């Protein structure tokens, strides 16, 4: 399927690996000019080289911390007029809410709610002026199905979800849609790190933790990053202009509710 977005310009955050990279890859394969962003230059340069080797769309990179005012300024100083924005940031560590002070809450809210809002604020008016825009926030399945211990992530991302629900209704008439992707367990390096941490806490092994999780999963497998990437690319396409203000769950059926 021709997504109709060849030549469009996309900003993809957290794109040196994992789900962010998968989104960038899917967009590049459809001829999009992608600007990838992450904090650490080495892995980011390597990711840009692999994307450029696909030979489909232009690839640029900016090493910046998007959660900082300075980092965002660096991005927009070198690139403007984005047609597509993919916000993506790692969630805060799990824990017991009794141990989280106000500073911990503020960091979580800044990273997973206020930073995406600042990026939207910097891009959405230009999108509306040009008559086309796609904004995708990668959040978490925990927004739909909360998990004990992930209160920092769920709380901050639920705030973003509520904000998007209101804003999306005011932009769609001018060609700009805003949606959220809610990934469940995807087979990424971050998931492997989480399993290792859990194994250490429980006196088990990462392999056993992984096997136990798979045994409980309806699909008996974890998601592949490219599955989320291609879903993201479709939502960015000209064919998805009537999908707006939605929270799209990608969890292989783990959530057992109806709605």
Secondary structure, DSSP 8 states (H G I E B T S, - for coil): ---S-TT-EEEEES-SSHHHHHHHHHHHHTT-EEEEEES-HHHHHHHHHHHHTT-SS-EEEEE--TTSHHHHHHHHHH----SEEEEE--------GGG--HHHHHHHHIIIIIHHHHHHHHHHHHHHHHT-EEEEEE--GGGTS--TT-HHHHHHHHHHHHHHHHHHHHHGGGTEEEEEEEE-SB-SHHHHHHHHHHHHHHT--HHHHHHHHHHHSTTSS-B-HHHHHHHHHHHTSGGGTT--S-EEEESTT------
